[in-house]
Amino acid sequence: MAIVLIVLSVAWSINAMYHAPQLSRLDEWTYIDYSWKISAGHIPVRGEALGLEARTAWSCRGMEGAIRKVVPPACSEVASHAAHDWPFNGENYNAFHPPFFFLFTGLFGRAFAFVTGAGFVTGARVFCALVLACGIAALYLAIRAWRVRPVAAFAGALVVLATPAVAASGTMVHSESANALAGAAAVWIGARIFVQHKLGWAVPSLVALAITLTRVVSTVGIICVLAMVALSAIFPKAGGFGRSDRRKLVTIVVVGLIAIFGGYFAWSMWQNARTPTGYVPAINGLSTSEFTGQFAQVIGTLIAPYGITQHPYDWYMQDTLVSDVLIGWSNNVLYWFYIALPWVGLLAFLGDSARRLLAGSAAIGPFVAAVVVQGRELLTNHSFFRVLSGRYAMAAVPLFGATAAALFDRKILRWVLLGFGLASYAVVMASPWLPLTAG
């Protein structure tokens, strides 16, 4: 079944890349630039000019609409224009991300281009599509570790794949494609601790460190699991543990958080030391505001990511991939499914301590994502997001998928969930072929 999920995921990505060769407005040009440069031996610094490869992709592949009334130069004129003629002054403002994902993306993209002649960007997109596919397959295996039957586990993973913001990550060059894999790792770590009662600290902390050095926001899922471990350390009986397990549970939490924050701060300190003094990102103010000490402005945004499937603020795809049917399904069906799911799970699992903790980790996922994103923005740029997109919570969606699989793992209900997953996938797959009239 894991192989079937890989096939379904890759089929979606091929379908999407065929219909949407243009770049994604989710900063794809900066990630193309990062991948190209680091695979050539240079780690970019925030604020440096986009290289020729990224500028050419932006102009020649195109992108819908202008940004701040600026459009890229024409494809035939790329060589005759300086980088500042592109939107955002042709600047790479995303070099704060850890380097490892982009290194592998760039190396694969170069190899793919060399072997097939299809071009670097196509190769880099294929790599991201494969990462998403592996993440969905890994999620199926992680859900099975919760002693969920194959049909329900398959259905839960399929629903995650068919979540628009997750599906979108397999269509572009972006480290968001690692969210499914990071979320699957969190689901698996949860099963090790809460189901198998394996209480060693080494595996969880190494997984947490690996996720941190891939994409910091992708740590949301593992942080949610660590929060449930901390809760179990305070109330061991409610978590299915004994008092003698408290020290081990605390150690898992402490070392895991050290791995996350240590990895993040070590990378940030090194990269910040290379960033020009007083640097202000060209994108500043587009979706953020300067923080003036009014925490009430920030606190009000922390529940916004619970709308993880609402269009247009909580997911984005190129216009050629979006249809009225996809928007309607996402806003009216998936939205309420995800809003209700963890809370129904908490009630249904009152007698099952392990699965209750799984539902609890899903329930806090979007809130944790908001805290991580706003916290990083406050520390890095002294600003905050006016509206927090639910796509930042995508690393928590695998926890939702696992909760759904566990909740529906009953004689008839598992087939209901499978039908729901297949319907969701069909809507996403058909969307590029269907009309879009909504704004």
C-alpha positions as a printed NumPy array, in Angstrom:
array([[  0.   ,   0.   ,   0.   ],
       [  2.941,   2.331,   0.589],
       [  3.942,   1.824,  -3.044],
       [  0.409,   2.645,  -4.196],
       [  0.582,   5.91 ,  -2.243],
       [  3.899,   6.758,  -3.895],
       [  2.336,   6.156,  -7.314],
       [ -0.699,   8.313,  -6.475],
       [  1.496,  11.12 ,  -5.169],
       [  3.823,  11.092,  -8.176],
       [  0.828,  10.959, -10.542],
       [ -0.559,  14.101,  -8.93 ],
       [  2.782,  15.913,  -9.189],
       [  3.171,  15.023, -12.87 ],
       [ -0.373,  16.219, -13.537],
       [  0.28 ,  19.481, -11.694],
       [  3.691,  20.198, -13.219],
       [  2.222,  19.666, -16.692],
       [ -0.525,  22.205, -16.056],
       [  1.581,  24.695, -14.078],
       [  5.049,  25.263, -15.524],
       [  4.981,  28.845, -14.166],
       [  6.67 ,  29.561, -10.864],
       [  4.734,  29.494,  -7.624],
       [  4.22 ,  32.797,  -5.829],
       [  5.354,  31.05 ,  -2.637],
       [  8.883,  32.389,  -3.219],
       [  9.865,  29.534,  -5.533],
       [ 12.493,  31.732,  -7.24 ],
       [ 14.411,  32.081,  -3.955],
       [ 14.503,  28.321,  -3.424],
       [ 15.602,  27.697,  -7.006],
       [ 18.398,  30.19 ,  -6.397],
       [ 19.367,  28.594,  -3.062],
       [ 19.398,  25.08 ,  -4.551],
       [ 21.411,  26.105,  -7.599],
       [ 24.026,  28.036,  -5.626],
       [ 24.562,  25.584,  -2.778],
       [ 24.916,  22.668,  -5.204],
       [ 27.722,  24.688,  -6.821],
       [ 29.459,  25.16 ,  -3.464],
       [ 28.094,  28.557,  -2.366],
       [ 25.687,  29.019,   0.548],
       [ 23.722,  32.196,  -0.198],
       [ 23.355,  35.031,   2.279],
       [ 20.108,  36.885,   2.899],
       [ 19.888,  39.906,   0.648],
       [ 22.219,  38.788,  -2.101],
       [ 21.053,  39.049,  -5.699],
       [ 19.266,  36.162,  -7.367],
       [ 21.543,  34.288,  -9.735],
       [ 20.996,  34.027, -13.473],
       [ 19.396,  30.558, -13.188],
       [ 16.625,  31.791, -10.88 ],
       [ 16.059,  35.022, -12.793],
       [ 15.809,  33.133, -16.072],
       [ 13.324,  30.642, -14.613],
       [ 11.221,  33.502, -13.241],
       [ 11.096,  35.365, -16.534],
       [ 10.84 ,  32.423, -18.926],
       [  8.438,  30.23 , -16.968],
       [  6.38 ,  33.2  , -15.849],
       [  4.186,  33.782, -12.818],
       [  0.626,  35.002, -12.591],
       [  0.301,  38.718, -11.944],
       [  2.672,  41.388, -10.708],
       [  4.226,  41.854,  -7.266],
       [  3.972,  45.42 ,  -5.968],
       [  3.264,  46.434,  -9.574],
       [  6.582,  44.967, -10.738],
       [  6.774,  42.2  , -13.35 ],
       [  9.929,  40.281, -14.333],
       [ 11.696,  41.308, -17.551],
       [ 10.799,  39.353, -20.674],
       [ 12.509,  36.005, -21.233],
       [ 14.483,  37.358, -24.202],
       [ 15.779,  40.268, -22.114],
       [ 17.048,  38.462, -19.034],
       [ 20.739,  38.875, -19.862],
       [ 20.4  ,  42.615, -20.424],
       [ 18.799,  43.397, -17.051],
       [ 20.33 ,  43.681, -13.602],
       [ 18.85 ,  41.632, -10.767],
       [ 17.111,  44.643,  -9.192],
       [ 14.754,  44.815, -12.197],
       [ 12.908,  41.745, -10.887],
       [ 10.25 ,  41.961,  -8.152],
       [ 11.609,  42.43 ,  -4.626],
       [ 14.731,  43.946,  -6.229],
       [ 15.745,  40.478,  -7.422],
       [ 16.838,  39.636,  -3.894],
       [ 17.07 ,  36.273,  -2.168],
       [ 15.479,  36.993,   1.188],
       [ 15.08 ,  33.31 ,   2.127],
       [ 18.679,  32.327,   2.752],
       [ 17.957,  32.025,   6.485],
       [ 16.68 ,  28.461,   5.927],
       [ 18.989,  25.552,   6.86 ],
       [ 21.009,  24.307,   3.875],
       [ 20.645,  20.535,   3.68 ],
       [ 17.32 ,  20.215,   1.864],
       [ 18.448,  22.651,  -0.811],
       [ 21.799,  20.926,  -1.223],
       [ 20.12 ,  17.632,  -2.136],
       [ 17.521,  19.43 ,  -4.253],
       [ 20.247,  21.206,  -6.204],
       [ 22.404,  18.124,  -6.712],
       [ 19.419,  16.098,  -7.912],
       [ 18.274,  18.953, -10.161],
       [ 21.686,  19.224, -11.795],
       [ 21.959,  15.456, -12.282],
       [ 18.429,  15.269, -13.695],
       [ 19.152,  18.097, -16.117],
       [ 22.405,  16.455, -17.211],
       [ 20.803,  13.06 , -17.843],
       [ 17.494,  14.171, -19.375],
       [ 18.186,  17.641, -20.718],
       [ 14.896,  18.787, -19.184],
       [ 16.433,  21.645, -17.222],
       [ 17.474,  22.323, -13.633],
       [ 14.113,  23.644, -12.4  ],
       [ 12.256,  20.606, -13.711],
       [ 14.769,  18.323, -12.007],
       [ 14.493,  20.213,  -8.727],
       [ 10.695,  19.996,  -8.908],
       [ 10.901,  16.26 ,  -9.546],
       [ 13.05 ,  15.893,  -6.425],
       [ 10.469,  17.758,  -4.319],
       [  7.703,  15.592,  -5.784],
       [  9.634,  12.463,  -4.786],
       [ 10.204,  13.821,  -1.276],
       [  6.457,  14.367,  -0.884],
       [  5.71 ,  10.867,  -2.22 ],
       [  8.18 ,   9.282,   0.206],
       [  6.685,  11.334,   3.032],
       [  3.166,  10.062,   2.316],
       [  4.392,   6.471,   2.102],
       [  6.325,   6.916,   5.356],
       [  3.183,   8.303,   6.957],
       [  1.276,   5.125,   6.069],
       [  3.977,   3.038,   7.775],
       [  4.02 ,   5.381,  10.779],
       [  0.244,   5.107,  11.186],
       [  0.549,   1.318,  11.043],
       [  2.916,   1.595,  14.026],
       [ -0.121,   2.81 ,  15.995],
       [ -1.638,  -0.661,  15.387],
       [ -4.071,   0.71 ,  12.843],
       [ -5.249,  -1.69 ,  10.127],
       [ -3.944,  -1.236,   6.565],
       [ -7.135,   0.155,   4.987],
       [ -7.567,   2.845,   7.631],
       [ -3.849,   3.719,   7.583],
       [ -3.913,   4.002,   3.779],
       [ -7.023,   6.206,   3.925],
       [ -5.522,   8.501,   6.568],
       [ -2.353,   8.998,   4.525],
       [ -4.389,   9.598,   1.361],
       [ -6.442,  12.33 ,   3.044],
       [ -3.18 ,  14.061,   3.985],
       [ -1.908,  13.84 ,   0.397],
       [ -5.196,  15.304,  -0.881],
       [ -5.004,  18.277,   1.481],
       [ -4.406,  21.193,  -0.946],
       [ -1.421,  22.785,   0.806],
       [  0.264,  19.374,   1.14 ],
       [ -0.431,  18.496,  -2.485],
       [  0.906,  21.895,  -3.58 ],
       [  4.283,  21.11 ,  -2.016],
       [  4.844,  18.385,  -4.616],
       [  4.493,  20.804,  -7.534],
       [  7.256,  23.364,  -6.887],
       [ 10.816,  23.831,  -5.66 ],
       [ 10.196,  24.391,  -1.971],
       [ 11.284,  22.88 ,   1.331],
       [  7.59 ,  22.561,   2.244],
       [  7.675,  19.235,   0.391],
       [  9.543,  17.879,   3.445],
       [  6.58 ,  18.622,   5.73 ],
       [  4.889,  15.267,   5.073],
       [  8.103,  13.383,   5.84 ],
       [  8.722,  15.431,   8.989],
       [  5.124,  14.882,  10.085],
       [  5.404,  11.152,   9.417],
       [  8.525,  11.066,  11.595],
       [  6.567,  12.755,  14.39 ],
       [  3.748,  10.192,  14.08 ],
       [  6.312,   7.37 ,  14.232],
       [  8.099,   8.847,  17.261],
       [  4.724,   9.143,  18.965],
       [  4.056,   5.445,  18.33 ],
       [  7.486,   4.487,  19.724],
       [  6.816,   6.347,  22.946],
       [  3.064,   6.013,  23.556],
       [  2.342,   2.594,  22.011],
       [  5.619,   0.684,  22.321],
       [  6.808,   2.526,  25.454],
       [ 10.338,   2.867,  24.092],
       [ 11.636,   5.679,  26.274],
       [ 15.185,   6.208,  25.037],
       [ 16.04 ,   9.836,  24.253],
       [ 18.536,   9.294,  21.412],
       [ 16.158,   8.466,  18.533],
       [ 13.629,  11.258,  19.221],
       [ 16.374,  13.873,  19.601],
       [ 18.198,  12.797,  16.436],
       [ 14.952,  12.892,  14.484],
       [ 14.182,  16.332,  15.932],
       [ 17.63 ,  17.607,  14.952],
       [ 17.322,  16.216,  11.419],
       [ 13.953,  17.936,  10.967],
       [ 15.32 ,  21.221,  12.345],
       [ 18.204,  21.205,   9.875],
       [ 15.764,  20.527,   7.042],
       [ 13.126,  23.192,   7.733],
       [ 12.544,  24.83 ,  11.105],
       [  8.769,  25.159,  10.674],
       [  8.639,  21.425,   9.938],
       [  9.463,  20.773,  13.613],
       [  5.826,  21.546,  14.495],
       [  4.787,  17.885,  14.492],
       [  7.649,  16.678,  16.677],
       [  7.138,  19.608,  19.095],
       [  3.484,  18.567,  19.451],
       [  4.553,  15.029,  20.307],
       [  7.103,  16.343,  22.827],
       [  4.318,  18.426,  24.402],
       [  2.293,  15.253,  24.928],
       [  5.367,  13.545,  26.394],
       [  5.736,  16.466,  28.807],
       [  2.075,  16.116,  29.769],
       [  2.657,  12.415,  30.419],
       [  5.619,  13.256,  32.644],
       [  3.331,  15.448,  34.758],
       [  0.421,  12.998,  34.745],
       [  2.025,   9.609,  34.004],
       [ -1.057,   7.521,  34.767],
       [ -3.182,   9.516,  32.304],
       [ -0.557,   8.832,  29.641],
       [ -0.41 ,   5.126,  30.344],
       [  2.931,   5.307,  32.161],
       [  4.135,   4.649,  35.692],
       [  5.737,   7.132,  38.055],
       [  9.063,   5.421,  37.505],
       [  8.913,   6.532,  33.858],
       [  8.882,  10.229,  34.715],
       [ 12.623,  10.783,  34.538],
       [ 12.86 ,   9.127,  31.127],
       [  9.917,  11.139,  29.796],
       [ 11.431,  14.401,  31.032],
       [ 14.758,  13.481,  29.445],
       [ 13.079,  12.875,  26.076],
       [ 11.481,  16.328,  26.222],
       [ 14.569,  18.204,  27.412],
       [ 17.024,  16.602,  24.992],
       [ 14.541,  16.873,  22.129],
       [ 14.065,  20.598,  22.725],
       [ 17.823,  21.089,  23.037],
       [ 18.226,  19.389,  19.649],
       [ 15.619,  21.665,  18.064],
       [ 16.663,  24.969,  19.578],
       [ 20.363,  24.142,  19.564],
       [ 20.281,  23.211,  15.896],
       [ 18.261,  26.287,  14.978],
       [ 20.348,  28.789,  16.943],
       [ 23.667,  27.306,  15.825],
       [ 22.691,  27.64 ,  12.165],
       [ 21.099,  31.072,  12.674],
       [ 24.109,  32.498,  14.514],
       [ 26.459,  31.397,  11.74 ],
       [ 24.197,  32.665,   8.955],
       [ 23.316,  35.912,  10.73 ],
       [ 27.013,  36.671,  11.141],
       [ 27.289,  36.608,   7.331],
       [ 24.242,  38.825,   6.77 ],
       [ 24.935,  42.539,   6.149],
       [ 24.423,  44.697,   9.236],
       [ 21.049,  46.418,   9.246],
       [ 19.697,  44.237,   6.45 ],
       [ 15.962,  44.682,   5.842],
       [ 14.33 ,  42.039,   3.588],
       [ 12.832,  43.405,   0.383],
       [  9.674,  41.41 ,   1.151],
       [  9.267,  43.202,   4.48 ],
       [  5.774,  44.612,   4.958],
       [  4.137,  42.501,   2.27 ],
       [  2.421,  40.242,   4.799],
       [  4.068,  41.441,   8.025],
       [  3.954,  44.511,  10.267],
       [  6.588,  45.969,  12.557],
       [  6.246,  44.755,  16.139],
       [  5.739,  47.678,  18.517],
       [  5.423,  45.736,  21.738],
       [  1.685,  45.145,  21.482],
       [  1.476,  41.406,  22.118],
       [ -2.31 ,  41.526,  21.747],
       [ -1.76 ,  42.028,  18.008],
       [  0.199,  38.78 ,  17.838],
       [ -1.917,  36.694,  20.211],
       [ -4.97 ,  37.24 ,  18.056],
       [ -3.263,  35.492,  15.133],
       [ -2.391,  32.281,  16.968],
       [ -5.616,  30.451,  16.167],
       [ -5.662,  31.424,  12.485],
       [ -3.804,  28.284,  11.264],
       [ -6.729,  26.078,  12.288],
       [ -8.205,  26.995,   8.91 ],
       [ -5.631,  24.719,   7.284],
       [ -7.736,  24.104,   4.186],
       [ -9.445,  27.435,   3.564],
       [ -8.752,  29.125,   0.243],
       [ -7.205,  31.605,  -0.51 ],
       [ -5.36 ,  32.442,   2.711],
       [ -4.425,  29.011,   3.968],
       [ -3.246,  27.338,   0.812],
       [ -1.979,  28.437,  -2.543],
       [ -1.598,  26.761,  -5.909],
       [ -0.92 ,  28.286,  -9.275],
       [ -4.167,  29.455, -10.862],
       [ -4.009,  26.725, -13.501],
       [ -4.307,  24.078, -10.764],
       [ -7.263,  25.597,  -8.911],
       [-10.944,  25.119,  -9.745],
       [-14.265,  26.081,  -8.235],
       [-14.764,  22.452,  -7.254],
       [-11.458,  22.314,  -5.348],
       [-12.192,  25.587,  -3.545],
       [-15.692,  24.418,  -2.617],
       [-14.488,  21.037,  -1.371],
       [-11.625,  22.574,   0.577],
       [-13.617,  25.383,   2.182],
       [-16.762,  23.443,   3.008],
       [-15.847,  19.779,   3.441],
       [-12.171,  19.416,   4.375],
       [-12.333,  22.508,   6.569],
       [-15.012,  21.132,   8.879],
       [-13.489,  17.66 ,   8.787],
       [-10.176,  18.995,  10.11 ],
       [-11.75 ,  21.423,  12.567],
       [-13.819,  18.668,  14.233],
       [-11.378,  15.761,  13.929],
       [ -9.007,  16.179,  16.936],
       [-11.777,  17.129,  19.335],
       [-13.939,  14.167,  18.316],
       [-10.819,  12.033,  18.688],
       [-10.196,  13.288,  22.219],
       [-13.724,  12.269,  23.196],
       [-13.645,   8.927,  21.372],
       [-10.28 ,   7.945,  22.907],
       [-11.146,   8.644,  26.533],
       [-10.413,   5.009,  27.363],
       [ -7.259,   4.745,  25.222],
       [ -4.392,   6.777,  26.677],
       [ -2.042,   6.371,  23.692],
       [ -4.553,   7.425,  21.041],
       [ -5.838,  10.204,  23.267],
       [ -2.326,  11.656,  23.222],
       [ -2.249,  11.293,  19.431],
       [ -5.472,  13.305,  19.127],
       [ -4.092,  15.821,  21.611],
       [ -0.957,  16.351,  19.541],
       [ -3.138,  17.029,  16.491],
       [ -5.37 ,  19.402,  18.452],
       [ -2.479,  21.684,  19.427],
       [ -0.682,  21.419,  16.069],
       [ -1.896,  24.628,  14.36 ],
       [ -1.401,  26.633,  17.571],
       [  2.162,  25.345,  17.939],
       [  2.813,  26.225,  14.281],
       [  1.603,  29.778,  14.906],
       [  3.865,  30.171,  17.933],
       [  6.903,  28.856,  16.03 ],
       [  6.322,  31.064,  12.969],
       [  5.517,  34.246,  14.857],
       [  8.335,  33.611,  17.322],
       [ 10.902,  33.247,  14.529],
       [  9.593,  36.377,  12.789],
       [  9.739,  38.398,  16.   ],
       [ 13.276,  37.267,  16.808],
       [ 14.632,  37.594,  13.275],
       [ 12.907,  40.636,  11.801],
       [ 11.193,  42.322,  14.795],
       [  7.899,  41.983,  12.935],
       [  4.899,  39.657,  12.904],
       [  2.484,  38.209,  10.36 ],
       [ -0.805,  40.091,  10.256],
       [ -2.588,  36.916,   9.123],
       [ -0.974,  33.529,   9.674],
       [ -1.542,  31.105,   6.837],
       [ -2.552,  27.586,   7.771],
       [  0.04 ,  26.228,   5.34 ],
       [  2.629,  26.81 ,   8.063],
       [  0.881,  24.052,  10.013],
       [  1.276,  21.444,   7.279],
       [  3.859,  19.488,   9.276],
       [  1.06 ,  18.853,  11.799],
       [ -1.398,  17.539,   9.205],
       [  0.088,  14.006,   9.342],
       [ -0.963,  13.97 ,  13.018],
       [ -4.497,  14.741,  11.814],
       [ -4.258,  11.932,   9.247],
       [ -3.07 ,   9.488,  11.898],
       [ -5.867,  10.589,  14.245],
       [ -8.438,  10.073,  11.489],
       [ -7.054,   6.608,  10.722],
       [ -7.201,   5.579,  14.389],
       [-10.663,   7.063,  14.845],
       [-12.152,   5.391,  11.768],
       [-10.399,   2.039,  12.269],
       [-13.646,   0.109,  12.678],
       [-15.422,  -2.448,  10.5  ],
       [-17.452,  -0.033,   8.343],
       [-15.908,   3.334,   9.2  ],
       [-12.497,   2.503,   7.742],
       [-14.161,   2.094,   4.342],
       [-15.992,   5.396,   4.846],
       [-12.639,   7.105,   5.454],
       [-11.197,   5.395,   2.395],
       [-14.087,   6.706,   0.306],
       [-13.52 ,  10.189,   1.717],
       [ -9.807,   9.994,   0.919],
       [-10.448,   8.807,  -2.626],
       [-13.003,  11.588,  -3.169],
       [-10.519,  14.183,  -1.884],
       [ -7.782,  12.844,  -4.128],
       [-10.117,  12.784,  -7.142],
       [-11.022,  16.444,  -6.569],
       [ -7.358,  17.473,  -6.392],
       [ -6.409,  15.426,  -9.471],
       [ -9.332,  16.701, -11.546],
       [ -8.953,  20.325, -10.492],
       [ -6.418,  21.361, -13.192],
       [ -8.901,  20.197, -15.825],
       [-11.888,  22.039, -14.306],
       [-12.908,  25.721, -14.596],
       [-12.061,  28.468, -12.137],
       [-14.427,  31.428, -11.899],
       [-14.047,  32.325,  -8.211],
       [-11.674,  35.088,  -7.26 ]])
